[in-house]
Amino acid sequence: MSVILRALPNRLLVNLLTTETAQQVVTGRPYTSLDDLARRTRLLASAYEALATASALTGFGIDLREALWSAGALAQHALSGSRGRSLRTAGRKPLYDRNSTPRPDHSQTMPDKTTGTPSVPHAETQAPAAALASARARKMAETPGDARCALCADSYPARHLLAPTDCDALKVCPACVFEEELFAPVESAELAFGIDRLLVEDLSAPAAWTAVAALLACAGGEAFAARLGDVDASRPPSAGWVDPGQFWIWLPLHSRPAALAELGPGASLHAVVQAVERAHPDLRETYATRLAADLESGAPFGVASDDEYFVEEIWVSVIAYAVTFVTQRLERPGHRVPWRGVPECFEPGTLRDHLEEIGSRLSSNHLGVCFTLGLGFQVVAEALGWEVEH
């Protein structure tokens, strides 16, 4: 049963909905599931969107993003008159089928919670995609930047800054989380858990925290994902920590490159990587060419061959960095441009403590990690048409 919907004051319901619709919802309480709500109230999509934005549907076991995405499907299900049947049997595929088979089509769709792949066709996602984008923009506008990153001094809502070390007072933004200037023992598991909670609970969370999560997940592997379950046994970590492709990536609404044009306001990292590599199949070759030029101009020591300068297992996090930091830049134009700070976090040694703490087989002293992240970030961003200052 949705405790929030059951307990929501009548006057607040009236503010969210029309008087007649609010009365309909109040009269029918309590509801045992979203299916039950849809079947007995037959609300319009706009009503579900209003309830979702007020977090009135989260008690049904879905987060705000999922609730907004479900609005259109719920309304269509109710209007279809398919009483006595759930969304799973009403002649349409459920929005979040945990047992669904991955599909290759990653167009403008919401990824399945478990597989990270879309589970509704393009035509059915346009209204909820608009609602989701609108809700995020509204939430960001309503959330003041009342705190500053301890290193770069960019302003953020206090809850959007996290502590990567055991010094809780030293809270930073995604661009500074791996900065060398953080002279304190790192707390990578606590950081990861904080990112996970923020991304799930806050619709206005900075887009680039997903890139940090993807890097930690790629480098830490399943062993690190298992450790996160020990931070809070009552709240298991998101599936992205086991499969980074399932992390949700917010995308820029405007000034978007052609490679991402067919995606909605966001998509799974898996969908974003497929879209980027489908549009730019030569990214690795471009990286190799740029790498060769860099090595020729001043070859570093300690690596036997050019192949060792590329670390495949963190490549998806490189794409996440390029896309999410540009998204964040466009959403927060008053902040410093990402390529003035992000590549500095990938210099030799800066990631060392985190990689050791999460039990990664990678070492930030290995130049392949540094080049893959720093140079790869620039290569991907430039391929997508975003000018990068070197």
N, C-alpha and C positions, 0 to 999 in steps of 0.2 A: 504494500500500500504506500502511496506517496504521502509521507508525513507532512512535507512542506505544503503540498496542495490542500491537504485536509485542514491544516492549521492556518492557512493564509487568511487574514482578516477579510471579512466581506467588503469593507470599504476599499481595501486595496484591490480586490478583484474588480470592483466597479471602476476604479481608476484605470485598470489594465484593459478591461473589456467594456462593451456596451452594457447598459443596465440589464437589458433582457438576457444577454448571454451570460453575464455574471450570475444572475438569478438561476439560470439553467444549471450552471456548474455547482452553485451552492446547494441547490435542491438535490442533486444527484450524489453528493458526497456521502461516504468515501468511495474511492475507486481502487480497484485491485491491480490495475495495470494500465498501460497506455491503450491497449486494445479496448479495455473496458471503458475508458474515458471516451475514446473515439466512437465506440458503438452506441453509447448512451447519450452523448451530447451532440454529436454531429457538428462540431465547431468548424468554422472556416480556418484556412491556413493562417490568416492574420491573427486569429485568436490564439492559436498554438504558439505562434511566434512571440506574442505578448507574454504568454505564460512562461515560455522558455527563457526569455530575456530576464524575467523576474526570478529565475531559478526555481520556478514552481513545479517543474517536471523532473528535477534531478533526483527526487526520491524514488523514481521508478528504475534507478540503476543506470542512468545515462547522464553524461555531463552536458554542459550548456551547449557545446558545439554540436553534439549529436542530436540534442533536442531541437535545435533550430533546423538542422538538416531534415529531421523527421516530419516537420510541420506539414509540408505539402503532401507527403504520403498519407499522413493521418487523416487529413481533410478529404482526400480523394477516396480513401478507404471508407470513411463514414458516409460520404455522399453516394457511394456505389450501392448502398443498401444491402451489403453483404452481412447481414446480422447472423450472429451465431458462429461466425468464422473469424479467426484471428488474421492478422496481417500475413501470417505464414500460409494461410489457406484461402485467401480472398482473391486468388487469381493473379497475384503479383509477387515478385520476389521480395523478401523482407529487406529492410535497409541494412541490417547488421546480422547476417546469417553466419554464425560462428563456424558452421561446417561447410561453408561454400568453397567451391573449387576456384583457385586463382584464375583470373581471366587476363588475357594479354592486352585488352583495351584499357588504356589509362587516360581517357579523355576527361571531360569536365565532370568528374564524379567524386563521391565521397568514399574513401577506402573502408573496406570491411575492418572491424575492430581487431580481428585476429589475423587475417591474411594480409592486410595492408592493401588489398586490391579492391577496385570499385565493385559495388554490388547493385547499383541502379543505373539504368541507361541515361544517356545525355539529356534527352528531352524532359525527363522527370526531375532533373537537378537544377534547372535554371532558376526557379523561384526560391528554393531553399538556399542556393548559392548566393543569390542577391540578399536574402535575409541574413545569412551568415556574415557577408561582407559589411552590410549595414550595421549589424550588431557590434562587430569588432570596432568599426570606425566610431560608433557612438560611445562604446565603452572606453576607448582611448581618449576621446574628447572629454569624457566625464571624470577621468582619473588624472589628478594633477601631479606634476613632477615636483614633489615636495622633498626630494632628497637628491644628493649628488654622489656619483661614483667616487670612491676614495682616491682613485688615481687620475682619471681623465677629467673629472668634475662635470661630466655631462649630467643633466638632470633627468631623473626617473621617479616614478612613484616608489616610495620606500620599499614596498614589498617586491619590487622587480629587481632589486639589488641583492646579491647573495654573497655569502662568506665562503671563499674557497679554502680558507685555512682555519686553524683552531681559534683564531681571534675573531669573535663574533662581531666586534665593532668595525672590522675592516671589510666593508661590503662593496662589491664592485659590479660593473656591467659585463655583458658577455665579451666585449672587446678586450677587457683587461684581466680576465679571469686567470690567464696563464702568464701574466707579467712577471718578470724576474724581480721586480721591486717588492713583491709580497714576501717579506722576510718573516715567515712563520711556518710551522709544520702544516702541511696540507691535510685536508679532510675530504678526500675525493668522494667517498661514499655518501657523506652528509651533503656535499655539494650536489651530487647526482640526484639524491632523493629530493633535495630542495627544488632542483630544476623540474623534476618529474611532477611534483605536486603543483608547482606554479603553472606549468603548461596545461595540466588537466583542469585546474580550478579557475584559472584567470583567462578570460577571452582576450584581454588586452596585453597579455604577456609579450615581452620583446621577442621578435621573431628569431633573433640570432641565438637565443638560449638553446634552440633545437640543434644548431650546429655544434655547440659545445657538447650537448648530450650525445650526438651522433659520433663525435670523435672519441669520447670516453667509452661508448659502447663498442665501437669498432676496435679500439685498442685493448679493451678489457676482456671482451668475449663473454661467453656464457658464465664463466666462473665469477666475473665481476657482477653480472646480472643476479646471480644467486646470492651474492653478498648483500645486495640491496634489500632483499627480502628480510634481512636481519635488522635493518634500521628501524622498521616498524612492521611487526608481524601482522598487524591488523589491516595493512594496506599494501598489497603486493605491487611491485613496480610494473610500469607499462610494458607492453609486449615489445616496444622498440629497443629495450635494453638487451633482449635476446636476438632480435632481428632488427637492426637499425633502419631497414627499409620501411618499417611500419611507423616511424616517427612522422608526425604531422608537420608539414612545411607551409608557413604562410607565404603567399606570393604577392608581389606588388600589384595593386589594382590599376595603376597607370604606368606609362613608360615601360611597358613589359616587352621583352624580346619575343620574336616570332616563335622561338622554341617553346615558350611557355604559354602561348596565346590560347591554346585549346583547354587549358586547365582552369579550374575555378578560382576562388579566392585563396584556396590552399589545396594541397594534395599530399599523399604519402610521399616520403622521400624516395621510395622505389619508383613511383610514377614520375617524379621530377627527374630522377637520374635517367630513366628511360627516355623521357622527352628531350632532355639535353643531349644525350648521346645519339639519339636518332637524328636530331637536327645537326649535330656536329660530331660525326663519326671519327674525325681525325684529331680529337682532343689529345690523345696520348702521343700521336706523332708530333703535334705542335709542341707538346711538353718536351719531348725528346730533342727537338730542334733547338728550342730555347735553352734547354739544359746544356746541350753541346756547346752553344755559344757562351754560356756562363762559365763552363769548365775551361774552355779555351782561353777566355780572358783572364782567368785567375783560378786555376784548378785547386780545389781544397785537397787535403791529404787524408789518407786513411780508408779510402774505398777502392776496391779492386777494379770494378768495372762500372760502366754507365748504368747497367741494369740495376745495380744496387742503389741507385739514386731514386728509384721509383718503388713505393710500397703500395701494392694493390689493395691490401686489406683496409686501408684508410681512405681510398679514393672517393667513396661515396660521401664521406664526411667533408672532403674538399669541395665537392659540388654543393653540399649543404651550406658550407661557409660562404661560398660565392653568392648563392641565391638569397640566403636569409639576411646576410649583412647588407646587401643592396636593398632588400625589402625594408629592413629596419631604417636604412638611410632615407628612403623615400617616405616612410611613415613618420620619421622624426627628423625633419630637415634641419633643425637647429643643432644637431649633434655633429661632431667631427666626422669627416669621411672615413670609412672603415679601413681603407688601404693605407692610412697614415699610422695606424696602430696595430692592426691585426697581424701583419707579417712579422712584426717584431716579437710577437709571442711565440713564433716558431723557430727562433734562433737556437743554436746548439745549447742544450742544458736547461732551457726555460721550462720544458715539459717534464724534465727528469723526475721530479718528486711525485708528480701525479701518476706517471707511468709506472713507477716503482710501487706506489701505494695501491694501485688497482691490480697489481700482479701481471702487468702486460709483458709479453715477450719482447716488445719493442723498447728501444732506448732512444731518448731524444739526443743523445750524443752521437747516434748513428746519423750521418748526414742525409741518408735517404729519407728519413722521417721529416727532417727540416725542409728539404727541397720539395718533397711531395706536397707538403702543406703550404709552404710559402710561395713557391713558384707555381704550383698547381692552382692555388687561389687566384693568382693573377691571370693565368692562362684561361681558366674557365670564365672568369668575369669578363675578360676581353672578348672571348668568343661569343658571349651573349650580348655584346655591344655596349658594355659599360666601360667607360674610360677609366683606366687605372693609373694612378700616379706611382711611379717606381721610386 
